[in-house]
Amino acid sequence: MHIGILTCTVSLPGCSSLKEKRQRMGGLHERLGRNPAIAVCESGERDRHDLSEWSFVVVGLTRKEVEALYADIENKLERAVDGRIVEIAREML
């Protein structure tokens, strides 16, 4: 069993309220949290309008499976989020 953590920071230029921030992040938790091998949470920058940090805990039988889930998450983030990804950090436990 392999466990990984993917942390992503997204810049939301021009975002002026927390309500707009939630709309621009577009149901990220619901879409990516459907997979039972992935747990999703907003892990930082909760009070800032122009920045959002999300963490994904990924579980797989092999390291390769975890890496594939990382890639899938990153691709979905690029397509789904109305913002610019400024940082992505990967960690294997």
Secondary structure, DSSP 8 states (H G I E B T S, - for coil): -EEEEEEEEEE-TT--SHHHHHHHHTSHHHHHTTSTTEEEEEEE-TT-SSEEEEEEEEEESSHHHHHHHHHHHHHHHHHH-SSEEEEEEEEE-
